[in-house]
Amino acid sequence: MYKIETHLHTTYISKCGWLGAEGIVRMYRACGYDAICVTDHYNRTCFDYAEIDLTGEGSRTEAFLLGYRRVRDEAERYGVRIYEGAEVRFDGSENDYLVFGFHHDLLAEPDRIMREGLKVFSEKCRQDGALLIQAHPYRSGTHCTPAPPAYLDGVEIFNGNARQDNRNDLALAYAKEHGLLMLSGSDFHRPGDQGQGGILTNMLPEDGFQLADLIRSGQYKLIMPEEEPV
């Protein structure tokens, strides 16, 4: 089966990310992963850190995807496939949302997206065909809260970040209660985070759109350390 990481941050865009492309790819290849979805943070703090100017005209998507491109270029040497992703946060909230299978126009205007909020963005994701998954909705010590299920396609029911109390059991119960898709991810930021989550599947998606289709299909097993994949 193929092993895919669904939640990972680079140092190029995510202020909390420690590693660049070479370190990330080497670690994941050593852990037996066949593919990685780079989900750098898409929020005001990280745009400021990456020196991406949000004023003026023009799309910011290419600038935001710098981490994805650098990991992709490095991964070609190792035979690891890389997918585009994002972890979006809106103004006035600490909730985070993973986005898969998007066209670049969806993320073109960060300032507007972050001001408009979840309801509007959810509608635009569905128009675009993108998949919207809430990350760690019950993380303790933050103001993360589960979003209204009508705005979501799924929930990250296992977040492998060991420095956080993610209360994954509550996320699992929420997903089951509302019939939402379920996802697992390592939430990689630094050495030691690698290989703590993701999915196992019989097919390796060609790109982020096929990855989103795979998640929609439910034809995968969740990677959850110290437990059997489910």
VEXDREN-2710 file (C-alpha; in Angstrom, 1 decimal):
% VEXDREN-2710
k/r/px/py/pz
1/MET/0.0/0.0/0.0
2/TYR/1.0/3.6/-0.5
3/LYS/1.7/5.9/2.4
4/ILE/0.7/9.5/2.2
5/GLU/1.3/12.4/4.6
6/THR/-1.6/14.9/4.6
7/HIS/-0.5/17.6/7.0
8/LEU/3.0/19.2/6.8
9/HIS/4.6/22.6/7.1
10/THR/7.8/24.0/5.7
11/THR/10.1/26.7/7.0
12/TYR/9.6/28.8/3.8
13/ILE/6.0/29.9/4.5
14/SER/5.0/28.5/8.0
15/LYS/6.7/30.6/10.7
16/CYS/6.5/27.5/13.0
17/GLY/8.1/25.2/10.5
18/TRP/11.7/24.3/11.2
19/LEU/12.8/22.4/8.1
20/GLY/13.4/23.0/4.4
21/ALA/12.9/20.7/1.5
22/GLU/15.9/18.3/1.8
23/GLY/15.4/17.5/5.4
24/ILE/11.7/16.9/5.0
25/VAL/12.0/14.6/2.0
26/ARG/14.9/12.6/3.5
27/MET/12.9/12.0/6.7
28/TYR/9.8/11.0/5.0
29/ARG/11.5/8.7/2.6
30/ALA/13.2/7.0/5.5
31/CYS/9.8/6.5/7.1
32/GLY/8.5/4.8/4.0
33/TYR/6.2/7.5/2.7
34/ASP/5.4/7.6/-1.0
35/ALA/3.8/11.1/-1.1
36/ILE/3.4/14.3/1.0
37/CYS/0.8/17.0/0.8
38/VAL/2.4/20.3/1.8
39/THR/-0.2/22.3/3.8
40/ASP/1.7/25.4/4.8
41/HIS/-0.1/27.9/7.0
42/TYR/-2.3/30.4/5.2
43/ASN/-2.8/33.2/7.8
44/ARG/-1.7/36.7/8.4
45/THR/1.2/35.8/10.7
46/CYS/2.8/33.5/8.1
47/PHE/2.2/35.9/5.2
48/ASP/4.1/38.5/7.2
49/TYR/6.8/36.0/8.1
50/ALA/7.2/35.0/4.4
51/GLU/7.2/38.7/3.3
52/ILE/4.2/38.2/1.0
53/ASP/2.6/41.6/0.5
54/LEU/-1.2/41.3/0.7
55/THR/-1.9/44.8/-0.7
56/GLY/-2.3/45.7/-4.3
57/GLU/-3.5/43.6/-7.3
58/GLY/-2.6/40.2/-8.4
59/SER/-2.8/36.6/-7.2
60/ARG/-0.7/35.5/-4.1
61/THR/-1.1/31.8/-4.7
62/GLU/2.2/31.3/-6.4
63/ALA/4.1/33.1/-3.6
64/PHE/2.2/31.0/-1.0
65/LEU/3.1/27.8/-2.8
66/LEU/6.9/28.4/-2.5
67/GLY/7.2/25.6/0.1
68/TYR/5.3/23.2/-2.0
69/ARG/7.5/23.9/-5.1
70/ARG/10.8/23.5/-3.2
71/VAL/9.7/20.2/-1.6
72/ARG/8.4/19.0/-4.9
73/ASP/11.7/19.8/-6.7
74/GLU/13.8/18.1/-4.0
75/ALA/11.4/15.1/-3.9
76/GLU/12.1/14.3/-7.6
77/ARG/15.5/12.9/-6.5
78/TYR/13.9/10.5/-4.0
79/GLY/10.9/9.4/-6.0
80/VAL/8.4/10.9/-3.5
81/ARG/5.3/12.6/-4.9
82/ILE/4.3/16.0/-3.6
83/TYR/0.8/17.6/-3.6
84/GLU/-0.4/21.2/-3.1
85/GLY/-2.4/21.9/0.0
86/ALA/-3.0/24.7/2.5
87/GLU/-4.0/25.2/6.1
88/VAL/-6.3/28.3/6.2
89/ARG/-7.1/30.4/9.2
90/PHE/-9.6/33.3/9.1
91/ASP/-9.5/36.6/11.0
92/GLY/-10.9/36.5/14.6
93/SER/-10.5/32.7/15.0
94/GLU/-7.9/30.2/15.9
95/ASN/-9.5/27.4/13.9
96/ASP/-7.5/25.9/11.0
97/TYR/-8.8/24.2/7.9
98/LEU/-7.0/22.0/5.5
99/VAL/-7.7/22.5/1.8
100/PHE/-7.1/19.9/-0.9
101/GLY/-7.7/19.8/-4.6
102/PHE/-8.0/23.5/-5.3
103/HIS/-7.5/25.6/-8.4
104/HIS/-5.1/28.5/-7.8
105/ASP/-7.8/31.2/-8.2
106/LEU/-9.4/29.9/-5.0
107/LEU/-6.5/31.2/-2.8
108/ALA/-5.6/34.2/-5.0
109/GLU/-6.7/36.9/-2.5
110/PRO/-5.7/36.1/1.0
111/ASP/-6.7/39.4/2.5
112/ARG/-10.3/39.0/1.3
113/ILE/-10.5/35.3/2.1
114/MET/-9.3/35.9/5.7
115/ARG/-11.8/38.8/6.2
116/GLU/-14.8/37.0/4.7
117/GLY/-14.5/34.0/6.9
118/LEU/-15.5/30.3/6.9
119/LYS/-19.0/30.5/5.6
120/VAL/-18.1/32.3/2.4
121/PHE/-14.9/30.3/1.9
122/SER/-16.8/27.0/2.3
123/GLU/-19.2/28.1/-0.5
124/LYS/-16.3/29.0/-2.7
125/CYS/-14.5/25.7/-2.0
126/ARG/-17.6/23.8/-3.2
127/GLN/-17.9/25.9/-6.3
128/ASP/-14.2/25.2/-7.0
129/GLY/-14.5/21.5/-6.2
130/ALA/-12.0/21.8/-3.4
131/LEU/-12.1/19.7/-0.2
132/LEU/-12.3/21.5/3.2
133/ILE/-11.3/19.5/6.3
134/GLN/-11.1/21.1/9.8
135/ALA/-7.8/20.4/11.5
136/HIS/-7.6/19.5/15.2
137/PRO/-11.0/21.0/16.1
138/TYR/-10.7/20.2/19.9
139/ARG/-7.1/21.2/20.5
140/SER/-6.7/22.0/24.2
141/GLY/-5.1/25.3/25.3
142/THR/-6.3/27.1/22.2
143/HIS/-9.6/28.6/21.2
144/CYS/-10.2/25.9/18.5
145/THR/-13.8/24.8/18.3
146/PRO/-15.6/22.4/15.9
147/ALA/-17.1/24.4/13.0
148/PRO/-20.7/23.9/11.9
149/PRO/-20.7/20.6/10.0
150/ALA/-22.6/22.2/7.1
151/TYR/-19.5/24.2/6.2
152/LEU/-17.2/21.1/6.3
153/ASP/-16.4/18.1/4.2
154/GLY/-14.5/16.4/6.9
155/VAL/-12.5/16.5/10.2
156/GLU/-9.0/15.6/11.1
157/ILE/-9.8/12.9/13.6
158/PHE/-6.2/12.1/14.4
159/ASN/-3.6/14.9/14.6
160/GLY/-0.1/13.5/15.5
161/ASN/1.5/16.6/16.9
162/ALA/2.8/15.4/20.2
163/ARG/3.3/18.9/21.7
164/GLN/-0.4/19.5/21.6
165/ASP/-3.4/17.9/23.4
166/ASN/-5.5/17.4/20.4
167/ARG/-8.3/15.4/22.1
168/ASN/-8.6/13.3/19.0
169/ASP/-11.3/11.2/20.6
170/LEU/-13.6/14.2/20.5
171/ALA/-12.8/14.9/16.9
172/LEU/-13.6/11.3/16.0
173/ALA/-17.0/11.5/17.8
174/TYR/-17.8/14.7/16.1
175/ALA/-17.1/13.3/12.6
176/LYS/-19.2/10.2/13.3
177/GLU/-22.1/12.2/14.7
178/HIS/-22.3/14.4/11.6
179/GLY/-21.3/11.9/8.9
180/LEU/-18.1/13.8/8.0
181/LEU/-15.0/12.5/6.2
182/MET/-12.2/11.4/8.5
183/LEU/-8.5/12.2/8.1
184/SER/-5.2/11.6/9.9
185/GLY/-2.1/13.8/9.7
186/SER/1.2/14.2/11.4
187/ASP/1.0/18.0/11.5
188/PHE/4.8/18.0/10.8
189/HIS/6.8/21.1/12.0
190/ARG/10.1/19.8/13.2
191/PRO/12.3/16.6/13.5
192/GLY/10.4/14.0/15.4
193/ASP/7.1/14.9/14.0
194/GLN/7.5/12.8/10.9
195/GLY/5.5/9.7/10.3
196/GLN/2.9/10.2/13.0
197/GLY/-0.1/10.2/10.7
198/GLY/-1.5/10.2/7.2
199/ILE/-3.3/7.6/5.1
200/LEU/-2.6/4.2/3.5
201/THR/-4.1/3.5/0.1
202/ASN/-4.0/1.1/-2.8
203/MET/-3.6/3.9/-5.4
204/LEU/-1.1/6.8/-5.5
205/PRO/-2.8/10.0/-6.7
206/GLU/-1.2/11.9/-9.6
207/ASP/-1.9/15.3/-8.2
208/GLY/-3.8/17.2/-5.5
209/PHE/-7.1/16.8/-7.4
210/GLN/-6.8/13.1/-7.4
211/LEU/-5.8/13.2/-3.7
212/ALA/-9.1/15.1/-2.9
213/ASP/-11.1/12.5/-4.9
214/LEU/-9.4/9.7/-3.0
215/ILE/-10.3/11.3/0.4
216/ARG/-13.9/11.8/-0.8
217/SER/-14.1/8.1/-1.7
218/GLY/-13.0/6.9/1.7
219/GLN/-10.9/4.2/0.1
220/TYR/-8.0/4.5/2.5
221/LYS/-6.9/3.5/6.0
222/LEU/-6.0/6.1/8.6
223/ILE/-2.4/6.0/10.1
224/MET/-2.6/6.3/13.9
225/PRO/0.6/5.2/15.7
226/GLU/0.4/2.5/18.4
227/GLU/-2.9/1.5/16.8
228/GLU/-3.9/-0.6/13.8
229/PRO/-4.7/1.6/10.8
230/VAL/-8.5/2.1/10.5
END
